[in-house]
Amino acid sequence: MACPICGKPAEAKFRPFCSARCADIDLARWLRGDYVIPGTVSEEEEVPDPQGEQRDG
């Protein structure tokens, strides 16, 4: 199996990645929001305001 970040062979210790560096790169992409599951926000979900105030929809 190839590392999904760089394409090198995966190492068992870091599977499916080849190294801790590639695993960290993938984690950073998730935390930044680069990977998104498509969908819509339902009306029941509250959307947080960056200012800390709640707003409707």
TIBA-581291 format. One record per residue: x, y, z of N, C-alpha, C in turn; residue in three letters. Coordinates in steps of 0.2 Angstrom, whole numbers, padded with zeros to 4 digits, always signed. Example, Ala and Ser with C-alpha at 12.3 -4.5 7.8 and 13.67 -1.06 7.14 Angstrom:
<recs>
+0066-0028+0039+0062-0022+0039+0066-0016+0039ALA
+0064-0011+0035+0068-0005+0036+0064+0000+0039SER
</recs>
This chain:
<recs>
+0004-0006+0000+0000+0000+0000+0004+0006+0000MET
+0003+0011-0004+0006+0017-0004+0004+0023+0001ALA
+0008+0027+0003+0006+0032+0008+0002+0037+0004CYS
-0004+0039+0007-0009+0043+0003-0006+0050+0002PRO
-0001+0052+0006+0002+0059+0006+0007+0060+0001ILE
+0012+0055+0001+0018+0056-0003+0019+0050-0008CYS
+0015+0045-0007+0016+0039-0012+0021+0034-0010GLY
+0025+0035-0005+0030+0030-0003+0027+0024+0000LYS
+0030+0018+0000+0027+0012+0003+0026+0014+0011PRO
+0020+0011+0013+0017+0012+0020+0022+0008+0025ALA
+0023+0011+0031+0026+0007+0036+0021+0005+0041GLU
+0022-0001+0043+0017-0004+0048+0016+0000+0054ALA
+0021+0003+0057+0020+0008+0063+0015+0014+0061LYS
+0015+0016+0055+0012+0022+0054+0006+0021+0049PHE
+0004+0015+0047+0000+0013+0042-0007+0017+0043ARG
-0009+0020+0037-0008+0019+0030-0002+0024+0028PRO
+0001+0027+0032+0006+0032+0030+0013+0029+0031PHE
+0018+0033+0028+0025+0030+0028+0029+0033+0034CYS
+0026+0038+0037+0030+0041+0042+0025+0045+0047SER
+0028+0047+0053+0024+0051+0057+0023+0058+0054ALA
+0028+0060+0050+0027+0067+0046+0021+0067+0042ARG
+0020+0062+0038+0014+0061+0033+0008+0061+0037CYS
+0008+0057+0043+0002+0056+0047+0000+0063+0050ALA
+0005+0067+0052+0004+0074+0054+0001+0078+0049ASP
+0004+0078+0043+0001+0082+0037-0006+0080+0036ILE
-0008+0074+0036-0015+0072+0036-0019+0075+0041ASP
-0017+0074+0047-0021+0077+0053-0022+0084+0053LEU
-0016+0088+0050-0017+0095+0050-0022+0097+0044ALA
-0023+0093+0039-0028+0094+0034-0035+0093+0037ARG
-0036+0088+0041-0042+0087+0044-0044+0093+0049TRP
-0039+0095+0053-0040+0101+0057-0042+0107+0054LEU
-0038+0109+0048-0040+0115+0045-0046+0115+0041ARG
-0049+0109+0040-0055+0108+0037-0055+0107+0029GLY
-0049+0105+0027-0047+0104+0020-0052+0098+0018ASP
-0053+0093+0022-0057+0087+0020-0064+0088+0023TYR
-0069+0089+0019-0076+0090+0021-0080+0085+0018VAL
-0085+0083+0022-0090+0078+0019-0096+0083+0017ILE
-0098+0082+0011-0103+0087+0008-0110+0086+0011PRO
-0113+0091+0012-0120+0091+0015-0122+0098+0017GLY
-0128+0098+0020-0131+0105+0022-0132+0105+0029THR
-0132+0110+0032-0133+0111+0039-0140+0111+0040VAL
-0143+0107+0045-0150+0107+0046-0152+0112+0050SER
-0158+0114+0050-0161+0119+0054-0160+0118+0062GLU
-0160+0112+0064-0159+0110+0071-0152+0112+0074GLU
-0147+0112+0069-0140+0113+0071-0139+0121+0072GLU
-0136+0123+0078-0134+0130+0079-0128+0131+0076GLU
-0127+0137+0072-0121+0139+0069-0118+0144+0074VAL
-0112+0142+0076-0108+0146+0081-0106+0153+0078PRO
-0107+0158+0081-0104+0165+0079-0097+0165+0081ASP
-0092+0167+0077-0085+0168+0079-0085+0173+0085PRO
-0089+0178+0086-0089+0183+0091-0092+0180+0098GLN
-0094+0173+0098-0096+0170+0104-0104+0171+0105GLY
-0107+0174+0100-0114+0175+0101-0118+0169+0097GLU
-0124+0167+0099-0127+0162+0095-0132+0166+0090GLN
-0132+0163+0085-0137+0166+0080-0141+0161+0077ARG
-0147+0162+0074-0152+0157+0072-0150+0156+0065ASP
-0150+0149+0063-0149+0146+0056-0143+0149+0053GLY
</recs>
